[in-house]
């Protein structure tokens, strides 16, 4: 649910801000379009549809694109009740790299995955697990930053975004190069939150839970921070219009392109944010 992918389309006469991308099929939401050149663009998609084939097409004045077809694979967990639990990696306290159960973690909690790689947050920072070999390693970028108190992690295929509980910031890590920066707004001012914990994104915005008992968005283009649910510093569990509702220690967060789901740590509930219906 809520997997985010990037698709590349080729064609002609693409124009930034004028070219749009549409998807054929329900459960595919186009969240952002980036024009690379007049003949190439990338589209960020959030997937929540049923398994099957889907197509993308770009539309622009005087231009056309090749149609891109992709497939959402069936979730095998949903089609069988014959499941088993097996160890993948770790089993002992520590931070030792290794393969499978020879590796060591310390209190691993948050996980985000892409393809054959898992990114795991534990007390020593960020670790990776190769799903093909079960090899556990520590990325080299962790040597330049203290990742000792981090909350959640989410990625868009090109970047990782990590919520830092101690510095009240969001780290951006370029997966291809390992470059680490903190998110800033369009005036280059550091974006400061209040003990951010959960984080999820849709390609154009990050959705973050923090210690003000609110849900905030960060616009990835401008860096603008906006409260979309809850009331700053007001504890509770009241439902209703998002800005009238109250939360107590919202923590985990995810979405499917249509709704946002939040775990309320101290209230033992799962809350849902969705558009109002007429």
C-alpha positions as a Markdown table, in Angstrom:
| # | Residue | x | y | z |
|---|---|---|---|---|
| 1 | Unk | 0.0 | 0.0 | 0.0 |
| 2 | Unk | 1.3 | 3.5 | -0.9 |
| 3 | Unk | 4.4 | 2.3 | -2.8 |
| 4 | Unk | 6.1 | 5.2 | -4.5 |
| 5 | Unk | 7.9 | 4.7 | -7.9 |
| 6 | Unk | 9.4 | 6.9 | -10.6 |
| 7 | Unk | 8.7 | 6.4 | -14.2 |
| 8 | Unk | 10.5 | 7.9 | -17.2 |
| 9 | Unk | 8.7 | 8.9 | -20.4 |
| 10 | Unk | 10.2 | 10.0 | -23.7 |
| 11 | Unk | 8.6 | 12.1 | -26.4 |
| 12 | Unk | 8.7 | 15.6 | -27.8 |
| 13 | Unk | 8.0 | 19.2 | -26.9 |
| 14 | Unk | 7.8 | 18.6 | -23.2 |
| 15 | Unk | 7.5 | 21.9 | -21.2 |
| 16 | Unk | 8.1 | 22.3 | -17.5 |
| 17 | Unk | 4.9 | 23.3 | -15.8 |
| 18 | Unk | 2.8 | 22.7 | -18.9 |
| 19 | Unk | 3.2 | 19.0 | -19.5 |
| 20 | Unk | 1.0 | 16.6 | -17.5 |
| 21 | Unk | 1.0 | 12.8 | -17.1 |
| 22 | Unk | -2.1 | 10.7 | -16.7 |
| 23 | Unk | -2.5 | 7.1 | -15.7 |
| 24 | Unk | -5.0 | 4.6 | -17.1 |
| 25 | Unk | -6.5 | 2.5 | -14.2 |
| 26 | Unk | -7.6 | 3.1 | -10.7 |
| 27 | Unk | -5.2 | 3.1 | -7.8 |
| 28 | Unk | -2.4 | 5.0 | -9.5 |
| 29 | Unk | -1.9 | 8.6 | -8.5 |
| 30 | Unk | 0.4 | 10.9 | -10.3 |
| 31 | Unk | 1.9 | 13.2 | -7.6 |
| 32 | Unk | 4.6 | 15.1 | -9.5 |
| 33 | Unk | 6.1 | 15.6 | -13.0 |
| 34 | Unk | 9.6 | 16.7 | -13.6 |
| 35 | Unk | 10.6 | 17.7 | -17.2 |
| 36 | Unk | 14.2 | 16.8 | -17.7 |
| 37 | Unk | 14.4 | 18.0 | -21.3 |
| 38 | Unk | 12.1 | 18.6 | -24.3 |
| 39 | Unk | 12.2 | 14.9 | -25.0 |
| 40 | Unk | 12.3 | 13.3 | -21.5 |
| 41 | Unk | 10.4 | 13.6 | -18.2 |
| 42 | Unk | 10.0 | 11.7 | -14.9 |
| 43 | Unk | 6.7 | 11.1 | -13.1 |
| 44 | Unk | 6.4 | 10.2 | -9.4 |
| 45 | Unk | 3.5 | 7.7 | -8.8 |
| 46 | Unk | 1.9 | 6.4 | -5.6 |
| 47 | Unk | 0.5 | 2.9 | -6.2 |
| 48 | Unk | -2.4 | 1.4 | -4.2 |
| 49 | Unk | -4.3 | -0.4 | -7.1 |
| 50 | Unk | -5.0 | -4.0 | -7.6 |
| 51 | Unk | -2.4 | -6.2 | -9.4 |
| 52 | Unk | -2.4 | -5.9 | -13.2 |
| 53 | Unk | -1.1 | -3.8 | -16.1 |
| 54 | Unk | -1.3 | 0.0 | -16.1 |
| 55 | Unk | -0.3 | 2.7 | -18.7 |
| 56 | Unk | 1.1 | 6.2 | -18.5 |
| 57 | Unk | 0.8 | 8.9 | -21.1 |
| 58 | Unk | 2.1 | 12.5 | -21.2 |
| 59 | Unk | 0.1 | 15.3 | -22.7 |
| 60 | Unk | 1.5 | 18.6 | -23.8 |
| 61 | Unk | 0.6 | 21.2 | -26.4 |
| 62 | Unk | 2.0 | 20.1 | -29.7 |
| 63 | Unk | 3.8 | 17.1 | -28.3 |
| 64 | Unk | 3.4 | 13.4 | -27.7 |
| 65 | Unk | 5.0 | 10.7 | -25.7 |
| 66 | Unk | 5.6 | 7.1 | -25.8 |
| 67 | Unk | 3.1 | 5.2 | -23.7 |
| 68 | Unk | 4.7 | 3.4 | -20.7 |
| 69 | Unk | 3.2 | 0.2 | -19.5 |
| 70 | Unk | 4.0 | -1.2 | -16.0 |
| 71 | Unk | 2.6 | -4.0 | -13.8 |
| 72 | Unk | 1.6 | -4.0 | -10.2 |
| 73 | Unk | 2.4 | -7.5 | -9.0 |
| 74 | Unk | 0.0 | -9.5 | -6.9 |
| 75 | Unk | 0.5 | -9.6 | -3.2 |
| 76 | Unk | 1.1 | -13.3 | -2.5 |
| 77 | Unk | 0.5 | -12.8 | 1.2 |
| 78 | Unk | -3.1 | -12.0 | 0.3 |
| 79 | Unk | -3.7 | -15.2 | -1.6 |
| 80 | Unk | -2.5 | -17.8 | 0.8 |
| 81 | Unk | -2.9 | -18.7 | 4.5 |
| 82 | Unk | 0.0 | -21.1 | 4.5 |
| 83 | Unk | 2.7 | -18.7 | 5.9 |
| 84 | Unk | 5.9 | -19.4 | 7.7 |
| 85 | Unk | 8.3 | -17.1 | 9.7 |
| 86 | Unk | 12.0 | -17.4 | 9.0 |
| 87 | Unk | 15.0 | -15.4 | 10.2 |
| 88 | Unk | 16.5 | -12.9 | 7.7 |
| 89 | Unk | 19.3 | -11.1 | 9.5 |
| 90 | Unk | 20.5 | -10.4 | 13.0 |
| 91 | Unk | 19.6 | -12.1 | 16.3 |
| 92 | Unk | 22.2 | -10.6 | 18.7 |
| 93 | Unk | 22.9 | -7.2 | 20.3 |
| 94 | Unk | 25.5 | -5.1 | 18.5 |
| 95 | Unk | 26.4 | -3.4 | 15.3 |
| 96 | Unk | 28.5 | -6.1 | 13.5 |
| 97 | Unk | 28.1 | -6.4 | 9.7 |
| 98 | Unk | 27.7 | -9.9 | 8.3 |
| 99 | Unk | 25.4 | -12.2 | 6.5 |
| 100 | Unk | 22.1 | -13.4 | 7.9 |
| 101 | Unk | 22.1 | -14.3 | 11.5 |
| 102 | Unk | 25.9 | -13.5 | 11.8 |
| 103 | Unk | 25.0 | -9.8 | 11.6 |
| 104 | Unk | 24.0 | -7.9 | 14.7 |
| 105 | Unk | 21.5 | -5.1 | 15.3 |
| 106 | Unk | 20.6 | -3.0 | 18.4 |
| 107 | Unk | 16.8 | -2.4 | 18.8 |
| 108 | Unk | 15.9 | -2.2 | 15.1 |
| 109 | Unk | 12.5 | -0.5 | 14.6 |
| 110 | Unk | 11.8 | 1.5 | 11.4 |
| 111 | Unk | 12.2 | -0.1 | 7.9 |
| 112 | Unk | 11.9 | 1.1 | 4.4 |
| 113 | Unk | 12.6 | -1.0 | 1.3 |
| 114 | Unk | 13.3 | -0.6 | -2.4 |
| 115 | Unk | 13.8 | -3.5 | -4.8 |
| 116 | Unk | 16.2 | -5.9 | -3.1 |
| 117 | Unk | 17.4 | -3.6 | -0.4 |
| 118 | Unk | 16.1 | -2.8 | 3.0 |
| 119 | Unk | 17.1 | 0.3 | 5.0 |
| 120 | Unk | 16.8 | -0.4 | 8.8 |
| 121 | Unk | 17.0 | 2.1 | 11.6 |
| 122 | Unk | 18.5 | 0.9 | 14.9 |
| 123 | Unk | 20.3 | 2.4 | 17.9 |
| 124 | Unk | 23.5 | 2.7 | 15.9 |
| 125 | Unk | 21.9 | 4.5 | 12.9 |
| 126 | Unk | 21.1 | 3.3 | 9.4 |
| 127 | Unk | 21.9 | -0.2 | 8.2 |
| 128 | Unk | 21.1 | -2.0 | 4.9 |
| 129 | Unk | 20.0 | -5.6 | 4.3 |
| 130 | Unk | 20.4 | -7.2 | 0.9 |
| 131 | Unk | 17.3 | -9.3 | 0.4 |
| 132 | Unk | 19.1 | -11.6 | -2.1 |
| 133 | Unk | 22.2 | -12.4 | 0.0 |
| 134 | Unk | 21.0 | -11.3 | 3.5 |
| 135 | Unk | 24.2 | -9.3 | 3.8 |
| 136 | Unk | 24.0 | -6.5 | 6.4 |
| 137 | Unk | 26.2 | -3.5 | 5.9 |
| 138 | Unk | 26.5 | 0.1 | 7.3 |
| 139 | Unk | 26.3 | 2.7 | 4.4 |
| 140 | Unk | 29.4 | 4.9 | 4.2 |
| 141 | Unk | 27.4 | 8.0 | 4.5 |
| 142 | Unk | 26.6 | 7.2 | 8.1 |
| 143 | Unk | 30.3 | 8.1 | 9.0 |
| 144 | Unk | 29.7 | 11.8 | 8.3 |
| 145 | Unk | 26.5 | 12.2 | 10.4 |
| 146 | Unk | 25.4 | 11.2 | 13.9 |
| 147 | Unk | 22.3 | 9.1 | 13.3 |
| 148 | Unk | 22.0 | 7.9 | 16.9 |
| 149 | Unk | 18.4 | 9.2 | 17.6 |
| 150 | Unk | 16.4 | 8.9 | 14.4 |
| 151 | Unk | 12.7 | 8.4 | 14.1 |
| 152 | Unk | 11.3 | 7.3 | 10.7 |
| 153 | Unk | 12.6 | 6.8 | 7.2 |
| 154 | Unk | 11.1 | 7.0 | 3.7 |
| 155 | Unk | 12.5 | 7.1 | 0.2 |
| 156 | Unk | 11.4 | 7.9 | -3.3 |
| 157 | Unk | 13.8 | 5.7 | -5.2 |
| 158 | Unk | 16.4 | 8.5 | -5.6 |
| 159 | Unk | 16.6 | 9.9 | -2.0 |
| 160 | Unk | 16.1 | 8.8 | 1.6 |
| 161 | Unk | 14.5 | 11.1 | 4.0 |
| 162 | Unk | 15.2 | 10.5 | 7.7 |
| 163 | Unk | 13.5 | 12.2 | 10.7 |
| 164 | Unk | 16.0 | 13.1 | 13.4 |
| 165 | Unk | 14.6 | 13.2 | 16.9 |
| 166 | Unk | 17.5 | 15.0 | 18.5 |
| 167 | Unk | 18.2 | 17.8 | 16.0 |
| 168 | Unk | 14.6 | 18.3 | 15.1 |
| 169 | Unk | 15.4 | 18.1 | 11.4 |
| 170 | Unk | 14.9 | 16.0 | 8.3 |
| 171 | Unk | 18.0 | 14.5 | 6.6 |
| 172 | Unk | 18.0 | 14.0 | 2.9 |
| 173 | Unk | 20.4 | 11.3 | 1.6 |
| 174 | Unk | 21.0 | 10.9 | -2.1 |
| 175 | Unk | 21.1 | 7.2 | -2.6 |
| 176 | Unk | 23.4 | 7.1 | -5.6 |
| 177 | Unk | 26.1 | 9.3 | -4.1 |
| 178 | Unk | 25.6 | 9.1 | -0.3 |
| 179 | Unk | 25.5 | 12.9 | -0.1 |
| 180 | Unk | 23.8 | 14.0 | 3.2 |
| 181 | Unk | 22.1 | 17.4 | 3.7 |
| 182 | Unk | 19.4 | 18.8 | 6.0 |
| 183 | Unk | 16.2 | 20.0 | 4.4 |
| 184 | Unk | 16.0 | 23.8 | 4.0 |
| 185 | Unk | 13.4 | 26.1 | 2.6 |
| 186 | Unk | 13.8 | 28.2 | -0.6 |
| 187 | Unk | 15.5 | 31.0 | 1.4 |
| 188 | Unk | 18.1 | 28.4 | 2.6 |
| 189 | Unk | 16.8 | 28.5 | 6.2 |
| 190 | Unk | 17.0 | 25.2 | 8.1 |
| 191 | Unk | 13.6 | 23.5 | 8.5 |
| 192 | Unk | 13.1 | 22.9 | 12.2 |
| 193 | Unk | 10.4 | 20.7 | 13.6 |
| 194 | Unk | 9.7 | 19.4 | 17.1 |
| 195 | Unk | 11.1 | 15.8 | 17.6 |
| 196 | Unk | 9.8 | 14.5 | 14.3 |
| 197 | Unk | 9.2 | 10.8 | 14.3 |
| 198 | Unk | 7.1 | 9.3 | 11.5 |
| 199 | Unk | 7.7 | 10.3 | 7.9 |
| 200 | Unk | 6.1 | 9.4 | 4.5 |
| 201 | Unk | 6.0 | 11.1 | 1.2 |
| 202 | Unk | 4.1 | 11.2 | -2.1 |
| 203 | Unk | 6.9 | 12.6 | -4.3 |
| 204 | Unk | 6.0 | 16.3 | -3.9 |
| 205 | Unk | 5.5 | 16.5 | -0.1 |
| 206 | Unk | 6.7 | 14.8 | 3.0 |
| 207 | Unk | 4.1 | 14.1 | 5.8 |
| 208 | Unk | 5.6 | 14.2 | 9.2 |
| 209 | Unk | 4.4 | 13.5 | 12.8 |
| 210 | Unk | 6.1 | 15.4 | 15.6 |
| 211 | Unk | 5.9 | 16.3 | 19.2 |
| 212 | Unk | 3.5 | 19.2 | 18.8 |
| 213 | Unk | 0.7 | 16.5 | 18.4 |
| 214 | Unk | 0.1 | 17.6 | 14.8 |
| 215 | Unk | 0.6 | 16.2 | 11.3 |
| 216 | Unk | 2.7 | 18.5 | 9.1 |
| 217 | Unk | 3.7 | 18.6 | 5.4 |
| 218 | Unk | 6.9 | 19.8 | 4.0 |
| 219 | Unk | 6.8 | 20.9 | 0.3 |
| 220 | Unk | 9.9 | 19.4 | -1.3 |
| 221 | Unk | 10.1 | 22.3 | -3.8 |
| 222 | Unk | 9.8 | 25.3 | -1.5 |
| 223 | Unk | 10.4 | 23.8 | 1.9 |
| 224 | Unk | 7.2 | 25.3 | 3.2 |
| 225 | Unk | 5.9 | 23.6 | 6.4 |
| 226 | Unk | 2.1 | 23.4 | 6.9 |
| 227 | Unk | 0.0 | 21.8 | 9.6 |
| 228 | Unk | -2.7 | 19.7 | 7.9 |
| 229 | Unk | -4.2 | 18.0 | 11.0 |
| 230 | Unk | -4.3 | 18.4 | 14.8 |
| 231 | Unk | -3.8 | 21.5 | 16.9 |
| 232 | Unk | -0.3 | 22.6 | 18.0 |
| 233 | Unk | 0.2 | 21.5 | 21.7 |
| 234 | Unk | -3.4 | 20.4 | 22.2 |
| 235 | Unk | -3.7 | 16.8 | 23.4 |
| 236 | Unk | -6.7 | 14.6 | 22.7 |
| 237 | Unk | -8.3 | 12.1 | 20.4 |
| 238 | Unk | -11.2 | 14.2 | 18.9 |
| 239 | Unk | -12.3 | 13.3 | 15.4 |
| 240 | Unk | -13.7 | 15.8 | 12.9 |
| 241 | Unk | -12.3 | 18.3 | 10.4 |
| 242 | Unk | -8.5 | 17.8 | 10.3 |
| 243 | Unk | -7.6 | 21.1 | 11.9 |
| 244 | Unk | -10.2 | 20.7 | 14.6 |
| 245 | Unk | -9.2 | 17.2 | 15.4 |
| 246 | Unk | -6.7 | 16.4 | 18.2 |
| 247 | Unk | -3.9 | 13.9 | 18.6 |
| 248 | Unk | -1.8 | 12.6 | 21.4 |
| 249 | Unk | 1.8 | 11.5 | 20.4 |
| 250 | Unk | 1.2 | 10.7 | 16.8 |
| 251 | Unk | 4.0 | 8.5 | 15.7 |
| 252 | Unk | 3.9 | 6.3 | 12.6 |
| 253 | Unk | 2.5 | 7.5 | 9.3 |
| 254 | Unk | 1.9 | 6.2 | 5.8 |
| 255 | Unk | -0.4 | 6.7 | 2.9 |
| 256 | Unk | -1.9 | 5.2 | -0.2 |
| 257 | Unk | -2.3 | 8.3 | -2.4 |
| 258 | Unk | -5.9 | 8.8 | -1.2 |
| 259 | Unk | -5.7 | 8.7 | 2.6 |
| 260 | Unk | -3.1 | 9.2 | 5.3 |
| 261 | Unk | -2.9 | 6.7 | 8.2 |
| 262 | Unk | -1.4 | 7.7 | 11.6 |
| 263 | Unk | -0.7 | 5.6 | 14.7 |
| 264 | Unk | -1.5 | 7.4 | 17.9 |
| 265 | Unk | 1.2 | 6.1 | 20.3 |
| 266 | Unk | -0.5 | 7.1 | 23.7 |
| 267 | Unk | -4.1 | 6.5 | 22.6 |
| 268 | Unk | -3.5 | 3.0 | 21.1 |
| 269 | Unk | -5.4 | 3.8 | 17.9 |
| 270 | Unk | -4.9 | 4.2 | 14.2 |
| 271 | Unk | -6.3 | 7.4 | 12.7 |
| 272 | Unk | -7.2 | 8.1 | 9.1 |
| 273 | Unk | -7.0 | 11.4 | 7.2 |
| 274 | Unk | -9.1 | 11.6 | 4.0 |
| 275 | Unk | -10.8 | 14.2 | 1.9 |
| 276 | Unk | -14.2 | 15.4 | 3.1 |
| 277 | Unk | -17.1 | 14.1 | 1.0 |
| 278 | Unk | -19.9 | 16.5 | 0.1 |
